[in-house]
């Protein structure tokens, strides 16, 4: 005898109930009279070898993929449009200013246009021209007058006379103060700012490098420099 559930499935395939309520009633009655037998789950028998009954199972590790011999991502590209970043130079096609500083000496400067300023003089670079500059001779002819009693860089207003004559005036003045850097006195800063020029103070070596870079990017009409030799010593 088949289980009631199987009889019900066969009845559904061979007959059509007149309505849904009747089908539901017969289904409940059939399940109530003969419930389905419970399922029985039997565990699978454990298989042991007679020789390895008491020996633990050895786990075989998973084989790892071989490491690549190189980090190359593939064959070299043969395209002609590759960018050589090692040779990339943004300012390569821009000519250097004629007053760029080639060398800073203890007693002067060498410029890339062949001009050599020696004898312990400083240099003032304005508008693509180079001028000998002696700011320490402004007060009583003393060489130690550039630094005041407060340790500030302070010179007479007349040393900036060329900045007042050129037009258009440069946007920035870079001051190289020799081997050391001193803060600008409020009076000297006021003198330069009154001409509509910003000011930046550095030691002479860094001032020369900064001038070469900015003058190449923005032009000699925008950037000026006033530098003291790195070997200058006051008396």
DAPECOR-V519363 format. One record per backbone hydrogen bond with DSSP energy under -0.5 kcal/mol. CO is the residue of the C=O (numbers start at 1). NH is the residue of the N-H. E is the energy in kcal/mol with one decimal. If there is no record, write none. Layout:
# DAPECOR-V519363
co: [CO/CO]
nh: [NH/NH]
e: [E/E]
This chain:
# DAPECOR-V519363
co: [3/4/5/6/7/8/9/10/11/19/20/21/22/23/24/25/26/27/28/29/30/40/46/52/57/59/79/82/83/84/85/89/91/93/97/98/100/100/103/103/105/106/107/107/108/109/110/110/111/115/116/117/118/122/123/124/124/125/126/129/131/133/134/135/138/139/142/144/146/146/148/151/152/152/153/156/157/158/160/160/161/161/162/162/171/172/173/173/174/174/175/175/176/177/178/183/185/186/187/188/189/190/192/192/193/198/200/202/203/204/205/206/207/208/209/210/211/212/213/214/214/215/219/219/220/222/222/224/225/226/227/229]
nh: [7/8/9/10/11/12/13/14/15/23/24/25/26/27/28/29/30/31/32/33/34/42/48/55/59/61/82/84/85/87/88/92/94/95/100/113/102/112/105/110/230/231/120/121/105/117/102/103/114/111/118/109/121/133/227/126/131/225/129/126/124/122/137/138/140/142/145/147/148/154/151/183/148/154/185/159/160/161/163/164/164/165/165/166/198/224/175/200/176/226/177/202/228/180/204/153/189/190/191/192/193/194/195/197/196/173/175/177/207/208/209/210/211/212/213/214/215/216/217/218/219/219/222/223/127/171/172/174/125/176/123/232]
e: [-2.1/-2.5/-1.8/-2.1/-2.5/-2.2/-1.5/-1.6/-1.8/-1.4/-2.0/-2.0/-2.3/-1.9/-2.1/-2.3/-2.3/-1.9/-2.0/-2.1/-1.9/-0.6/-0.6/-0.6/-0.5/-0.7/-0.5/-0.6/-1.1/-0.9/-0.9/-1.4/-1.0/-0.6/-1.7/-0.5/-0.6/-2.4/-0.6/-2.2/-1.1/-0.9/-2.9/-0.5/-2.7/-3.0/-2.6/-1.8/-1.5/-2.8/-0.7/-2.3/-0.6/-2.0/-2.7/-0.7/-2.0/-2.0/-1.9/-2.0/-2.8/-2.3/-1.2/-1.2/-0.6/-2.2/-0.8/-0.6/-0.5/-3.3/-1.8/-0.6/-2.5/-0.6/-2.3/-1.2/-1.5/-1.5/-0.5/-0.9/-0.6/-0.6/-1.2/-1.8/-2.3/-2.5/-0.6/-2.2/-0.6/-2.7/-0.6/-2.5/-2.1/-0.7/-2.8/-3.2/-2.3/-1.9/-2.0/-1.9/-2.6/-1.9/-1.3/-1.2/-1.8/-2.6/-2.9/-2.3/-2.5/-2.4/-1.9/-2.4/-2.4/-2.4/-1.9/-2.6/-2.8/-1.2/-2.0/-3.2/-0.5/-1.2/-1.2/-1.1/-1.0/-1.6/-1.8/-2.4/-3.1/-2.5/-2.1/-1.6]
